[in-house]
Amino acid sequence: MRITLERSNLLKSLNHVHRVVERRNTIPILSNVLLRAEGANLDMKATDLDLEITEATPAMVEQAGATTVPAHLLYEIVRKLPDGSEVLLSTNPDGTAMTVASGRSKFSLQCLSETDFPDLTTGDFSHSFKVKASDLKMLIDRTQFAISTEETRYYLNGIFFHTIEAGNDLKLRAVATDGHRLARADIDAPSGSEGMPGIIIPRKTVGELQKLMDNPDLIVSIELSDAKIRLTIGGVVITSKLIDGTFPDYQRVIPANNDKEMRVDCQTFAHAVDRVSTISSERGRAVKLSLSEGHLVLAVNNPDSGSATEELAVGYENDTMEIGFNAKYLLDITAQLSGDDAIFLLADAGSPTLIRDTAGDDAIYVLMPMRV
């Protein structure tokens, strides 16, 4: 193999694929990126056996061929080369080493045979559809913060996507929950998604998708089956296994009869929560909300360091009540709201609270209270 390509193109593609590669691997080939030069492109592929990313970048191919080299090492080398430089990649005759040359810099990397590189075989996809990158990004951004990190409840370690009838419309819905909070967001279901299986996209795949959808004008092609999903975003193809589990019946935890409404300026509320939670020994401590007509008092009490209170004017016309929430969870949710105001629908101090945006999108959030 012998090819020349621009450093910027090589770096951009390596940046996308090398992140999938785990830093520590018991299988040496999984530390490598597969490079295949043919036609006028260099194809790159990396995998951790659950997630696979491929991308093609333009290159001048003098001699076609394929090899695998350490992914993070190659990325660091290319990252440190000067802007605007050209990079020559060439393998030695017996394929055991690859030379990376640019200007006066020259590196030699050990290779492993491309024939040993695993392929995430996909099988047949039952459904395929297209969705705007901006819509998919919105579904992920609104829900990913609520993904559980508790490995024992593995079926909560991702975002649940499914279609659902809402009124007379079919919606594509994303839901994530960790048992303490729940986030749900909808878009109009794209053509071809009707009857798709409910799927749970793993947390790592969700994180990679978020980084790739920086261009809102892109159209994302989605193909899926019960066990795998393949997404094509521009020149990048992501293939991922899905979480093999049953997502819980989240509808049961969304309260329907919360009749006490509090409307508060979102930014003012978030800043106030952030300020009073400074006094807590760790961000996870509870903040108490004391509500009376038109008035909210936020309070944090930490026996080790002191207490803090802040008063806010709010739209509230019900009985006085006190309820506690995890300050970090409140901040996570308010960070997702794009409208000026946040609407809290409360029942009592021991029941889940429903939070909505005034921006008019279909996202809703459920937050379990804490004892204070």
Backbone hydrogen bonds in HBPLUS format (Angstrom, degrees):
<---DONOR---> <-ACCEPTOR-->    atom                        ^
c    i                          cat <-CA-CA->   ^        H-A-AA   ^      H-
h    n   atom  resd res      DA  || num        DHA   H-A  angle D-A-AA Bond
n    s   type  num  typ     dist DA aas  dist angle  dist       angle   num
A0091-THR N   A0001-MET O   2.92 MM  90  5.43 152.8  1.99 149.0 154.1     1
A0002-ARG N   A0063-GLN O   2.94 MM  61  4.86 155.3  2.00 136.0 135.3     2
A0062-GLU N   A0002-ARG O   2.92 MM  60  5.51 143.5  2.05 153.1 164.8     3
A0063-GLN N   A0002-ARG O   3.07 MM  61  4.86 154.7  2.14 140.5 140.7     4
A0003-ILE N   A0089-LEU O   2.88 MM  86  5.39 161.7  1.92 156.1 162.3     5
A0089-LEU N   A0003-ILE O   2.87 MM  86  5.39 162.2  1.90 156.4 162.3     6
A0004-THR N   A0060-MET O   2.98 MM  56  5.15 155.4  2.04 139.1 146.9     7
A0060-MET N   A0004-THR O   2.82 MM  56  5.15 174.2  1.82 166.7 164.9     8
A0005-LEU N   A0087-VAL O   2.98 MM  82  5.48 154.8  2.05 147.9 155.9     9
A0087-VAL N   A0005-LEU O   2.83 MM  82  5.48 170.1  1.84 161.9 165.2    10
A0010-LEU N   A0006-GLU O   3.10 MM   4  6.35 165.9  2.12 155.9 160.2    11
A0007-ARG N   A0085-SER O   2.99 MM  78  5.69 166.3  2.01 162.9 158.9    12
A0011-LEU N   A0007-ARG O   2.79 MM   4  5.92 163.4  1.82 157.1 161.8    13
A0012-LYS N   A0008-SER O   3.02 MM   4  6.10 160.7  2.06 143.2 148.4    14
A0013-SER N   A0009-ASN O   3.19 MM   4  6.39 168.4  2.21 149.4 151.7    15
A0014-LEU N   A0010-LEU O   2.91 MM   4  6.05 162.4  1.94 150.4 156.3    16
A0015-ASN N   A0011-LEU O   2.82 MM   4  5.89 152.5  1.89 148.1 155.5    17
A0016-HIS N   A0012-LYS O   3.30 MM   4  6.63 144.4  2.43 138.7 146.7    18
A0016-HIS N   A0013-SER O   3.10 MM   3  5.21 123.0  2.45  96.5 110.3    19
A0017-VAL N   A0013-SER O   3.06 MM   4  6.41 162.6  2.09 154.8 158.8    20
A0018-HIS N   A0014-LEU O   2.80 MM   4  5.58 167.5  1.81 154.1 158.0    21
A0020-VAL N   A0017-VAL O   3.29 MM   3  6.03 155.3  2.35 118.6 123.8    22
A0021-VAL N   A0018-HIS O   3.09 MM   3  5.51 141.9  2.24 108.3 118.3    23
A0030-LEU N   A0027-ILE O   3.00 MM   3  5.74 147.3  2.11 123.5 132.1    24
A0031-SER N   A0028-PRO O   2.97 MM   3  5.58 161.6  2.01 117.9 124.0    25
A0032-ASN N   A0029-ILE O   3.08 MM   3  5.36 159.8  2.12 108.3 114.4    26
A0071-ALA N   A0031-SER O   2.96 MM  40  6.21 165.9  1.98 143.3 147.4    27
A0033-VAL N   A0069-VAL O   2.79 MM  36  5.65 153.9  1.85 160.7 161.4    28
A0069-VAL N   A0033-VAL O   3.19 MM  36  5.65 150.6  2.28 146.5 148.7    29
A0034-LEU N   A0045-LYS O   2.81 MM  11  5.01 165.1  1.83 158.1 156.9    30
A0045-LYS N   A0034-LEU O   2.95 MM  11  5.01 141.1  2.11 136.4 145.2    31
A0035-LEU N   A0067-THR O   2.82 MM  32  5.48 175.8  1.82 170.1 171.6    32
A0067-THR N   A0035-LEU O   2.94 MM  32  5.48 152.2  2.02 151.3 160.4    33
A0036-ARG N   A0043-ASP O   2.83 MM   7  5.05 158.1  1.88 150.4 155.7    34
A0043-ASP N   A0036-ARG O   2.80 MM   7  5.05 171.5  1.80 152.9 150.1    35
A0037-ALA N   A0065-GLY O   2.77 MM  28  5.36 161.5  1.81 170.4 174.1    36
A0065-GLY N   A0037-ALA O   3.10 MM  28  5.36 154.7  2.17 137.0 142.3    37
A0038-GLU N   A0041-ASN O   3.16 MM   3  5.83 160.1  2.21 160.4 166.6    38
A0041-ASN N   A0038-GLU O   3.09 MM   3  5.83 169.1  2.10 140.5 143.3    39
A0059-ALA N   A0040-ALA O   2.92 MM  19  5.46 163.7  1.94 130.9 131.4    40
A0042-LEU N   A0057-THR O   2.82 MM  15  5.36 158.0  1.86 156.4 163.7    41
A0057-THR N   A0042-LEU O   2.97 MM  15  5.36 152.9  2.05 137.0 145.2    42
A0044-MET N   A0055-GLU O   2.82 MM  11  5.40 161.7  1.85 153.4 159.6    43
A0055-GLU N   A0044-MET O   2.99 MM  11  5.40 149.1  2.09 143.6 151.5    44
A0046-ALA N   A0053-ILE O   3.06 MM   7  5.60 153.9  2.13 152.6 160.8    45
A0053-ILE N   A0046-ALA O   2.99 MM   7  5.60 160.4  2.03 158.8 165.2    46
A0048-ASP N   A0051-LEU O   3.08 MM   3  5.68 147.3  2.19 149.6 159.6    47
A0241-LYS N   A0050-ASP O   2.78 MM 191  5.32 162.3  1.81 162.3 165.6    48
A0052-GLU N   A0239-THR O   2.71 MM 187  5.08 155.2  1.76 159.4 165.2    49
A0239-THR N   A0052-GLU O   2.80 MM 187  5.08 166.4  1.81 153.2 158.0    50
A0054-THR N   A0237-VAL O   2.89 MM 183  5.22 157.4  1.94 148.1 155.7    51
A0237-VAL N   A0054-THR O   2.87 MM 183  5.22 167.3  1.89 154.1 157.6    52
A0112-LEU N   A0068-THR O   3.09 MM  44  5.40 152.2  2.17 138.5 146.7    53
A0074-LEU N   A0070-PRO O   3.06 MM   4  6.20 165.3  2.08 150.3 154.6    54
A0075-TYR N   A0071-ALA O   2.99 MM   4  6.18 161.3  2.03 150.0 155.7    55
A0076-GLU N   A0072-HIS O   2.99 MM   4  6.16 160.4  2.03 144.6 149.3    56
A0077-ILE N   A0073-LEU O   2.99 MM   4  6.25 158.6  2.04 151.9 157.8    57
A0078-VAL N   A0074-LEU O   3.00 MM   4  6.21 173.9  2.01 157.4 158.2    58
A0079-ARG N   A0075-TYR O   2.86 MM   4  5.97 154.5  1.93 148.3 156.4    59
A0080-LYS N   A0076-GLU O   3.15 MM   4  6.26 143.7  2.29 140.5 147.9    60
A0080-LYS N   A0077-ILE O   3.18 MM   3  5.41 128.7  2.46  99.2 111.7    61
A0081-LEU N   A0078-VAL O   3.22 MM   3  5.25 154.8  2.29 100.9 108.4    62
A0085-SER N   A0082-PRO O   3.32 MM   3  5.88 152.5  2.40 135.4 135.0    63
A0088-LEU N   A0101-ALA O   2.79 MM  13  5.07 170.5  1.79 157.6 160.7    64
A0101-ALA N   A0088-LEU O   2.92 MM  13  5.07 167.1  1.94 148.6 153.0    65
A0090-SER N   A0099-THR O   3.06 MM   9  5.27 155.8  2.13 144.2 151.0    66
A0099-THR N   A0090-SER O   2.67 MM   9  5.27 166.5  1.69 165.9 163.8    67
A0092-ASN N   A0097-ALA O   3.01 MM   5  5.82 158.3  2.06 157.9 160.4    68
A0095-GLY N   A0092-ASN O   2.92 MM   3  5.28 160.1  1.96 118.1 124.6    69
A0111-CYS N   A0096-THR O   2.91 MM  15  5.03 163.6  1.94 128.5 125.7    70
A0098-MET N   A0109-LEU O   2.79 MM  11  5.19 155.6  1.85 147.9 156.5    71
A0109-LEU N   A0098-MET O   2.79 MM  11  5.19 169.0  1.80 153.1 155.8    72
A0100-VAL N   A0107-PHE O   2.83 MM   7  5.04 159.3  1.87 140.0 146.8    73
A0107-PHE N   A0100-VAL O   2.84 MM   7  5.04 154.8  1.90 141.4 149.9    74
A0102-SER N   A0105-SER O   2.99 MM   3  5.27 162.7  2.02 143.6 147.7    75
A0105-SER N   A0102-SER O   2.88 MM   3  5.27 152.9  1.96 141.4 138.9    76
A0116-ASP N   A0113-SER O   3.25 MM   3  5.89 158.5  2.29 112.6 118.0    77
A0117-PHE N   A0114-GLU O   3.10 MM   3  5.23 159.8  2.14 105.8 112.2    78
A0121-THR N   A0119-ASP O   2.91 MM   2  5.65 118.8  2.30 113.2  96.2    79
A0126-SER N   A0224-LEU O   2.93 MM  98  6.14 124.9  2.24 130.2 141.6    80
A0127-HIS N   A0224-LEU O   3.13 MM  97  5.46 163.6  2.16 157.5 160.7    81
A0224-LEU N   A0127-HIS O   2.86 MM  97  5.46 160.7  1.89 156.6 161.1    82
A0129-PHE N   A0222-ILE O   2.89 MM  93  5.41 152.9  1.97 150.9 160.0    83
A0222-ILE N   A0129-PHE O   2.78 MM  93  5.41 174.3  1.79 177.1 178.0    84
A0131-VAL N   A0220-VAL O   2.94 MM  89  5.33 155.5  2.00 147.0 155.0    85
A0220-VAL N   A0131-VAL O   2.78 MM  89  5.33 166.7  1.79 166.0 163.4    86
A0135-ASP N   A0132-LYS O   3.07 MM   3  5.26 123.2  2.40 100.1 113.9    87
A0136-LEU N   A0132-LYS O   3.06 MM   4  6.42 165.7  2.08 159.0 162.2    88
A0133-ALA N   A0218-LEU O   2.88 MM  85  5.40 164.9  1.91 157.9 152.8    89
A0137-LYS N   A0133-ALA O   2.83 MM   4  5.91 159.0  1.88 149.1 155.8    90
A0138-MET N   A0134-SER O   3.02 MM   4  6.11 148.6  2.12 134.3 142.5    91
A0139-LEU N   A0135-ASP O   3.06 MM   4  6.42 160.8  2.10 150.3 154.3    92
A0140-ILE N   A0136-LEU O   3.03 MM   4  6.31 158.9  2.07 149.7 155.3    93
A0141-ASP N   A0137-LYS O   2.72 MM   4  5.85 171.9  1.73 157.2 160.2    94
A0142-ARG N   A0138-MET O   2.97 MM   4  5.96 161.9  2.00 151.0 155.2    95
A0143-THR N   A0140-ILE O   3.12 MM   3  5.39 142.7  2.26 104.5 115.1    96
A0144-GLN N   A0140-ILE O   2.81 MM   4  5.52 162.4  1.84 167.2 166.8    97
A0146-ALA N   A0143-THR O   3.04 MM   3  5.88 159.4  2.09 127.8 133.2    98
A0147-ILE N   A0144-GLN O   3.12 MM   3  5.45 169.7  2.13 115.5 118.0    99
A0148-SER N   A0156-LEU O   3.14 MM   8  5.46 149.6  2.23 148.4 143.6   100
A0153-ARG N   A0150-GLU O   3.16 MM   3  5.83 140.5  2.33 115.1 123.9   101
A0156-LEU N   A0153-ARG O   2.90 MM   3  5.77 165.7  1.92 127.1 131.7   102
A0157-ASN N   A0154-TYR O   2.98 MM   3  5.15 164.6  2.00 111.8 115.8   103
A0203-ARG N   A0157-ASN O   3.00 MM  46  5.85 137.1  2.19 160.6 147.9   104
A0159-ILE N   A0201-ILE O   3.00 MM  42  5.34 146.1  2.12 145.0 147.8   105
A0201-ILE N   A0159-ILE O   2.92 MM  42  5.34 155.6  1.98 153.4 147.7   106
A0160-PHE N   A0175-VAL O   2.84 MM  15  5.11 165.3  1.86 162.0 157.9   107
A0175-VAL N   A0160-PHE O   2.91 MM  15  5.11 145.5  2.03 137.3 148.4   108
A0161-PHE N   A0199-ILE O   2.79 MM  38  5.37 162.2  1.82 163.2 168.2   109
A0199-ILE N   A0161-PHE O   2.95 MM  38  5.37 161.6  1.98 157.8 160.6   110
A0162-HIS N   A0173-ARG O   3.07 MM  11  5.49 151.6  2.15 147.1 155.4   111
A0173-ARG N   A0162-HIS O   2.78 MM  11  5.49 176.3  1.78 172.1 171.4   112
A0164-ILE N   A0171-LYS O   2.89 MM   7  5.34 149.5  1.98 145.2 154.6   113
A0171-LYS N   A0164-ILE O   2.87 MM   7  5.34 171.5  1.88 151.5 154.4   114
A0166-ALA N   A0169-ASP O   2.75 MM   3  5.32 171.3  1.75 163.1 166.2   115
A0169-ASP N   A0166-ALA O   3.09 MM   3  5.32 158.0  2.14 127.4 126.5   116
A0189-ALA N   A0170-LEU O   2.92 MM  19  5.54 170.6  1.93 137.3 135.4   117
A0172-LEU N   A0187-ILE O   2.80 MM  15  5.39 160.7  1.83 154.8 161.4   118
A0187-ILE N   A0172-LEU O   3.00 MM  15  5.39 145.5  2.12 143.3 154.2   119
A0174-ALA N   A0185-ALA O   2.87 MM  11  5.37 164.5  1.89 161.6 166.7   120
A0185-ALA N   A0174-ALA O   2.96 MM  11  5.37 158.5  2.01 153.0 159.3   121
A0176-ALA N   A0183-ALA O   3.04 MM   7  5.48 155.4  2.10 151.8 158.0   122
A0183-ALA N   A0176-ALA O   2.92 MM   7  5.48 162.5  1.95 162.2 167.5   123
A0178-ASP N   A0181-ARG O   3.30 MM   3  6.06 151.1  2.39 157.3 165.7   124
A0368-MET N   A0180-HIS O   2.91 MM 188  5.38 165.1  1.93 172.2 167.3   125
A0182-LEU N   A0366-VAL O   2.81 MM 184  4.94 150.7  1.89 144.2 148.6   126
A0366-VAL N   A0182-LEU O   2.84 MM 184  4.94 159.0  1.89 140.4 146.4   127
A0184-ARG N   A0364-ILE O   2.95 MM 180  5.39 153.9  2.02 166.2 168.2   128
A0364-ILE N   A0184-ARG O   2.87 MM 180  5.39 150.7  1.96 148.1 157.7   129
A0193-SER N   A0190-PRO O   3.12 MM   3  5.83 160.8  2.16 141.3 142.5   130
A0196-MET N   A0193-SER O   3.05 MM   3  5.45 151.9  2.13 140.4 135.6   131
A0243-ILE N   A0200-ILE O   2.97 MM  43  5.37 171.6  1.97 158.5 159.3   132
A0206-VAL N   A0202-PRO O   2.99 MM   4  6.29 159.6  2.03 155.6 162.2   133
A0207-GLY N   A0203-ARG O   2.97 MM   4  6.26 155.5  2.03 150.4 156.5   134
A0208-GLU N   A0204-LYS O   3.09 MM   4  6.44 154.2  2.16 148.5 154.6   135
A0209-LEU N   A0205-THR O   2.94 MM   4  6.19 160.6  1.97 153.3 158.9   136
A0210-GLN N   A0206-VAL O   3.01 MM   4  6.27 158.8  2.05 151.4 156.5   137
A0211-LYS N   A0207-GLY O   3.39 MM   4  6.66 151.1  2.48 140.3 146.4   138
A0212-LEU N   A0208-GLU O   3.20 MM   4  6.45 137.0  2.40 143.3 154.8   139
A0212-LEU N   A0209-LEU O   3.03 MM   3  5.16 130.9  2.28  99.8 113.5   140
A0213-MET N   A0209-LEU O   3.19 MM   4  6.34 134.3  2.41 154.0 164.3   141
A0218-LEU N   A0215-ASN O   3.22 MM   3  5.89 167.6  2.24 120.6 124.2   142
A0221-SER N   A0232-THR O   3.10 MM  11  5.07 162.1  2.13 142.6 144.4   143
A0232-THR N   A0221-SER O   2.88 MM  11  5.07 156.8  1.93 143.8 151.6   144
A0223-GLU N   A0230-ARG O   2.85 MM   7  5.14 157.5  1.90 152.4 159.1   145
A0230-ARG N   A0223-GLU O   2.76 MM   7  5.14 160.9  1.80 155.7 159.4   146
A0225-SER N   A0228-LYS O   2.92 MM   3  5.42 159.3  1.97 162.9 162.0   147
A0242-LEU N   A0227-ALA O   2.81 MM  15  5.31 152.0  1.89 145.6 141.3   148
A0229-ILE N   A0240-SER O   2.92 MM  11  5.45 151.4  2.01 154.0 162.8   149
A0240-SER N   A0229-ILE O   2.88 MM  11  5.45 163.5  1.91 161.1 166.5   150
A0231-LEU N   A0238-ILE O   2.79 MM   7  5.17 157.8  1.84 151.0 157.9   151
A0238-ILE N   A0231-LEU O   2.81 MM   7  5.17 167.6  1.83 157.3 160.3   152
A0233-ILE N   A0236-VAL O   2.80 MM   3  5.21 159.1  1.84 159.5 164.0   153
A0236-VAL N   A0233-ILE O   3.01 MM   3  5.21 165.1  2.03 129.1 129.3   154
A0245-GLY N   A0243-ILE O   3.11 MM   2  5.82 119.9  2.49 108.1  92.1   155
A0250-TYR N   A0248-PRO O   2.84 MM   2  5.61 114.0  2.28 115.8  98.8   156
A0252-ARG N   A0249-ASP O   3.28 MM   3  6.10 153.7  2.35 117.9 123.0   157
A0253-VAL N   A0250-TYR O   3.07 MM   3  5.68 147.7  2.18 114.1 122.1   158
A0254-ILE N   A0251-GLN O   3.28 MM   3  5.39 155.3  2.34 102.1 109.4   159
A0260-LYS N   A0346-LEU O   3.05 MM  86  4.95 159.4  2.10 159.9 154.8   160
A0346-LEU N   A0260-LYS O   2.74 MM  86  4.95 168.2  1.75 150.8 150.9   161
A0262-MET N   A0344-PHE O   2.79 MM  82  5.00 159.8  1.83 150.5 156.6   162
A0344-PHE N   A0262-MET O   2.76 MM  82  5.00 170.2  1.77 158.4 160.1   163
A0263-ARG N   A0315-GLY O   2.89 MM  52  4.77 155.0  1.95 132.0 140.4   164
A0315-GLY N   A0263-ARG O   2.80 MM  52  4.77 178.6  1.80 153.2 153.7   165
A0264-VAL N   A0342-ALA O   3.03 MM  78  5.47 161.6  2.07 152.9 158.7   166
A0342-ALA N   A0264-VAL O   2.80 MM  78  5.47 161.9  1.84 161.8 166.2   167
A0269-PHE N   A0265-ASP O   2.95 MM   4  6.05 162.7  1.98 156.1 161.4   168
A0266-CYS N   A0340-ASP O   2.81 MM  74  5.80 161.5  1.84 145.8 151.9   169
A0270-ALA N   A0266-CYS O   2.93 MM   4  6.14 164.2  1.96 151.8 156.1   170
A0271-HIS N   A0267-GLN O   2.95 MM   4  6.15 168.6  1.96 155.7 158.5   171
A0272-ALA N   A0268-THR O   3.02 MM   4  6.16 155.0  2.09 143.8 151.1   172
A0273-VAL N   A0269-PHE O   2.91 MM   4  6.18 161.2  1.95 155.5 160.0   173
A0274-ASP N   A0270-ALA O   2.95 MM   4  6.12 161.4  1.98 149.5 155.0   174
A0275-ARG N   A0271-HIS O   2.92 MM   4  6.16 152.1  2.00 145.0 152.4   175
A0276-VAL N   A0272-ALA O   3.01 MM   4  6.28 175.8  2.01 158.8 158.4   176
A0277-SER N   A0273-VAL O   3.00 MM   4  5.99 151.1  2.08 146.2 154.3   177
A0278-THR N   A0275-ARG O   3.16 MM   3  5.52 156.9  2.21 108.2 115.3   178
A0279-ILE N   A0276-VAL O   3.37 MM   3  6.14 157.4  2.42 117.0 120.3   179
A0280-SER N   A0277-SER O   3.11 MM   3  5.38 145.5  2.23 104.0 113.7   180
A0285-ARG N   A0282-GLU O   3.15 MM   3  6.10 170.7  2.16 134.0 133.7   181
A0327-ALA N   A0285-ARG O   3.33 MM  42  6.44 176.7  2.33 153.5 153.1   182
A0287-VAL N   A0325-PHE O   2.79 MM  38  5.53 156.4  1.84 158.7 165.2   183
A0325-PHE N   A0287-VAL O   3.03 MM  38  5.53 159.0  2.07 147.1 151.7   184
A0288-LYS N   A0299-ALA O   2.77 MM  11  5.08 169.0  1.78 161.0 157.9   185
A0299-ALA N   A0288-LYS O   2.92 MM  11  5.08 150.0  2.01 142.1 150.5   186
A0289-LEU N   A0323-ILE O   2.74 MM  34  5.33 175.2  1.74 161.0 162.8   187
A0323-ILE N   A0289-LEU O   2.99 MM  34  5.33 152.2  2.07 142.0 150.9   188
A0290-SER N   A0297-VAL O   2.91 MM   7  5.09 165.2  1.93 146.9 151.9   189
A0297-VAL N   A0290-SER O   2.95 MM   7  5.09 155.9  2.00 140.5 148.4   190
A0291-LEU N   A0321-MET O   2.77 MM  30  5.28 174.3  1.78 170.1 169.5   191
A0321-MET N   A0291-LEU O   3.06 MM  30  5.28 147.2  2.18 133.0 141.9   192
A0292-SER N   A0295-HIS O   3.00 MM   3  5.22 165.2  2.03 153.1 152.7   193
A0295-HIS N   A0292-SER O   2.96 MM   3  5.22 170.6  1.97 134.1 132.6   194
A0294-GLY N   A0316-TYR O   2.86 MM  22  4.95 145.7  1.98 132.1 143.5   195
A0314-VAL N   A0294-GLY O   3.24 MM  20  4.95 161.2  2.28 101.9 107.4   196
A0296-LEU N   A0312-LEU O   2.91 MM  16  5.15 152.5  1.98 159.5 159.8   197
A0312-LEU N   A0296-LEU O   2.78 MM  16  5.15 158.5  1.82 155.5 160.5   198
A0298-LEU N   A0310-GLU O   2.79 MM  12  5.20 169.8  1.80 160.9 160.9   199
A0310-GLU N   A0298-LEU O   2.88 MM  12  5.20 141.3  2.03 143.0 151.7   200
A0300-VAL N   A0308-ALA O   2.89 MM   8  5.30 157.2  1.94 151.6 157.2   201
A0308-ALA N   A0300-VAL O   2.88 MM   8  5.30 150.4  1.96 152.4 158.3   202
A0302-ASN N   A0306-GLY O   2.74 MM   4  5.26 165.8  1.76 171.0 175.4   203
A0305-SER N   A0302-ASN O   3.05 MM   3  5.61 134.6  2.26 113.7 125.1   204
A0306-GLY N   A0302-ASN O   2.84 MM   4  5.26 168.3  1.85 160.3 159.3   205
A0370-MET N   A0324-GLY O   2.68 MM  46  4.91 159.7  1.71 124.4 129.8   206
A0330-LEU N   A0326-ASN O   3.07 MM   4  6.42 156.6  2.13 154.0 160.8   207
A0331-LEU N   A0327-ALA O   3.04 MM   4  6.32 158.2  2.09 149.3 154.9   208
A0332-ASP N   A0328-LYS O   2.85 MM   4  6.13 153.9  1.92 150.6 158.3   209
A0333-ILE N   A0329-TYR O   3.06 MM   4  6.28 159.5  2.11 149.1 153.3   210
A0334-THR N   A0330-LEU O   2.96 MM   4  6.20 171.0  1.97 154.0 156.8   211
A0335-ALA N   A0331-LEU O   3.02 MM   4  6.03 141.2  2.18 140.6 150.0   212
A0336-GLN N   A0333-ILE O   2.90 MM   3  5.39 150.8  1.99 112.2 121.3   213
A0337-LEU N   A0334-THR O   3.23 MM   3  5.26 147.0  2.35  98.8 108.1   214
A0343-ILE N   A0356-ARG O   3.06 MM  13  5.13 175.2  2.06 147.5 147.5   215
A0356-ARG N   A0343-ILE O   2.87 MM  13  5.13 160.0  1.91 147.0 153.8   216
A0345-LEU N   A0354-LEU O   2.74 MM   9  5.04 168.4  1.76 159.8 162.5   217
A0354-LEU N   A0345-LEU O   3.05 MM   9  5.04 166.2  2.06 150.0 148.7   218
A0351-SER N   A0348-ASP O   3.28 MM   3  5.56 165.7  2.30 113.0 117.2   219
A0353-THR N   A0367-LEU O   2.93 MM  14  5.30 169.8  1.94 150.0 150.5   220
A0367-LEU N   A0353-THR O   2.92 MM  14  5.30 159.6  1.96 150.8 157.6   221
A0355-ILE N   A0365-TYR O   2.71 MM  10  5.01 163.8  1.74 154.4 156.8   222
A0365-TYR N   A0355-ILE O   2.95 MM  10  5.01 151.9  2.03 150.0 155.5   223
